Amino acid sequence: MASDQILVTSPPSGVEQVSAVAHRSLSLLREAPKLPVGIILFVALVAIFAPLLAPHDAETSVKPIKIFAPAIYAGGTWDTALGTDFQGRDILSRLIYGARTSLIIGLLGTVFAGMLGVTLGIVSGYMGGLWDQVIMRITDAKLALPSLVFGIFLAAVLSPGLWTIILILMIVFWTRYARVIRGEVLSLRERDFVKLAEVTGAGKIRVMFRHILPNIMNTAMVLFSLTVGVAIILEASLSFLGVGVPPPTPTWGNMLADARPTLISERWTLTVAPGICIMLLVLAANLLGDWMRVRLDPQLRNR
Amino acid sequence: MKTFIAKRLLSSLVTLLVLSMIIFALVRASGNPAELLYEYPGAREEDIARQTEAWGLNKSWPEQYASFVWNIARFDYGESFQYGTSVRSLYFDRLPNSLLLAFWAFLISMAIGIPLGIMSAVRVDSWWDSFGKTFALLGLSVPSFFVALLLVLLFGVKLEWLPFLGKPDSFFDWRHLVLPSLALGWFFSGAMLRLTRSSMLEVLGSEYIKLCRLKGLPETVVIVKHALRNSFIPVLTLAAVNLVVMINVAVVVEVVFSWPGIGRLLYDGLINRDFPLVQGVVVMAGVMIVGTNFVVDVLYGYLDPRIRLTR
């Protein structure tokens, strides 16, 4: 009888744990507001199937080197539905491939920033002492610079490229995680389950990553969803300033930069199309982030 | 009070010191900054040797760092690669333009954010509130360069109402100022709205507001005289910090409107690989913001004795 009890309450195996997590995140997704999830899924699908969806190649001219109007205007053709840019490249195809770059950079940059920030936040909060002092002083100093200014500085020091931008986002945004996670760990550290783990003889690393980490995952996810939007804006700003992903790779930011000299010629689609894409994606990310903040952590509700 | 100020001053200095270490480390990790001059058209061997000498790059790391900090303390950021003049004089030439832009953007962000925030808080969960929330969300989600480009398209090109390039001739030349300051103030008005709303909500839920209402004071008196005054402290703090932040993050807006401020200077340095210029502007941004935070903290401590003890 007693052994049955133990069997029933024994911790689930790895497979069951994974399926439980998957189940939980699926049910979470089902509750999420439809519009932002829809937008993000749409952008993600477009990004994944870009080669199938794009009518043309994004990096080569499909027409003579000249700006062509969208199809609904005189002089436009349905072959290039949204017109072409100053090099005769199809805008629609560039938007579709641009979704790829923007999404990859935004997501990877935020994920890497999260991994670094969460790790350092846990170490800072749990180890205390010198670790805490050093990590938190660095955080303070970094928060003194606006992320755009710091991003520009890094872009000036490093040579441009896709992975450089991801690295820049990681260096710029990890402090956001570290600050909040540290605060959370400070209170978790005093809880009974951590004390018990310590008494049982669990090592520091085991306590930090086996016992504390699972308990701060909710906060980390909320921070992640709130940071994605800012990260995409920063990437777009850097691309707009000409230090993002180098041309001819299309990103929404450098499409806007390309469009700037043509403002006076009233080719408004060149500016509005990539701008709307950035806006919708960031809006969706922020809406989802706000919802997740309330859903996963009711204590944050009134901030 | 004196120990409080001393403590805050010390922690500000530590922050600046750590910031200078981060910048120093990042620059050195990426190689000899004087060699960035190689990428600069027309640079000769002796130019690089001269820059290396001027920055003391042939000395040991601790010595280099010490001279780096000493130079920052004297506001000496070296010579610009492209202009050949000192970064300091370039910077202070441009600063007044940035101050002008930031000042008007600051006024706009308050003029939009505060009234909308108050309306949202007073009529919570009403049509006003949803409007305010939507507005704040748009403020945070639409990148300022896109707002700037849209303003240029609409008011500059399509309607031809306002000029959109360059800076005004005088302080009150509003025609040149409207579009850039609107574009810059846009993002911050969203943040102001959010903070005003939450601060007002907190005050409106407090006991003394309940008492005011129980006394039978008219709602306008409750709001204007009692709630507003008390909820303004955090709002004004954020506004002050924002003003300084705006001076430094106006880069994209200044680029779109060809506004000759320090943001444009930073862009200039970035595009032309003018490393001393970029470093100078970035360091100044850090100094300015840490300085403002210090002043705000001290003022807070002066106004509210409780803060002196908790920090």
Contacts between the chains, C-beta under 8 A, distances in Angstrom:
chain1	res1	chain2	res2	distance
A	137	B	14	6.3
A	137	B	15	7.2
A	137	B	18	4.8
A	138	B	18	6.0
A	138	B	22	6.8
A	140	B	11	8.0
A	140	B	15	5.0
A	140	B	18	7.1
A	141	B	15	5.1
A	141	B	16	7.6
A	141	B	18	3.9
A	141	B	19	4.0
A	141	B	21	8.0
A	141	B	22	6.0
A	141	B	286	7.9
A	142	B	19	7.6
A	142	B	22	6.9
A	144	B	15	5.9
A	144	B	16	7.8
A	144	B	19	5.9
A	144	B	286	5.3
A	144	B	289	5.1
A	144	B	290	5.0
A	144	B	293	7.3
A	145	B	19	7.2
A	145	B	282	7.0
A	145	B	285	6.1
A	145	B	286	5.3
A	145	B	289	7.0
A	146	B	245	5.7
A	146	B	248	5.8
A	146	B	249	4.7
A	146	B	285	7.0
A	146	B	289	7.5
A	148	B	249	5.0
A	148	B	251	6.4
A	148	B	252	7.7
A	149	B	248	5.6
A	149	B	249	6.5
A	149	B	251	7.7
A	149	B	266	7.6
A	149	B	281	7.9
A	149	B	282	5.8
A	149	B	285	5.0
A	150	B	282	7.5
A	152	B	251	6.8
A	152	B	266	6.2
A	152	B	270	5.9
A	152	B	278	7.2
A	152	B	282	7.4
A	153	B	23	7.3
A	153	B	26	7.7
A	153	B	278	6.3
A	153	B	279	7.5
A	153	B	282	4.5
A	154	B	26	7.0
A	155	B	270	6.8
A	156	B	269	7.2
A	156	B	270	5.4
A	156	B	273	7.6
A	156	B	275	6.6
A	156	B	278	4.4
A	156	B	279	8.0
A	157	B	26	5.8
A	157	B	27	5.9
A	157	B	30	4.6
A	157	B	275	8.0
A	158	B	30	6.2
A	229	B	140	7.5
A	229	B	141	6.4
A	233	B	143	4.8
A	236	B	143	5.7
A	236	B	145	7.8
A	237	B	143	6.4
A	237	B	145	6.5
A	237	B	251	7.9
A	237	B	252	5.6
A	240	B	145	5.3
A	240	B	252	6.2
A	240	B	255	7.9
A	241	B	251	6.9
A	241	B	252	6.8
A	241	B	255	6.7
A	241	B	267	6.1
A	241	B	270	6.5
A	241	B	271	7.8
A	242	B	270	7.7
A	242	B	271	6.1
A	243	B	270	6.0
A	256	B	145	6.8
A	256	B	146	6.9
A	256	B	149	6.7
A	259	B	149	7.5
A	260	B	149	7.0
A	260	B	256	6.9
A	263	B	149	6.9
A	263	B	152	5.6
A	263	B	153	6.3
A	263	B	156	7.8
A	263	B	157	6.1
A	264	B	157	5.9
A	266	B	157	6.0
A	266	B	158	7.3
A	268	B	153	5.4
A	268	B	158	7.9
A	271	B	146	8.0
A	271	B	149	5.0
A	271	B	150	7.4
A	271	B	153	6.2
A	272	B	150	7.5
A	272	B	153	7.6
A	275	B	143	7.8
A	275	B	146	4.0
A	275	B	149	6.6
A	275	B	150	7.1
A	278	B	143	6.0
A	278	B	146	6.5
A	279	B	141	6.2
A	279	B	142	5.1
A	279	B	143	7.5
A	279	B	146	6.5
A	282	B	141	4.5
A	282	B	142	7.6
A	282	B	143	7.4
A	283	B	137	6.9
A	283	B	138	7.5
A	283	B	141	4.2
A	283	B	142	7.9
A	286	B	137	6.2
A	286	B	140	6.1
A	286	B	141	5.2
A	287	B	137	7.1
A	290	B	137	7.8
A	302	B	198	6.8
A	302	B	201	7.6
A	302	B	202	7.8
A	303	B	198	7.1
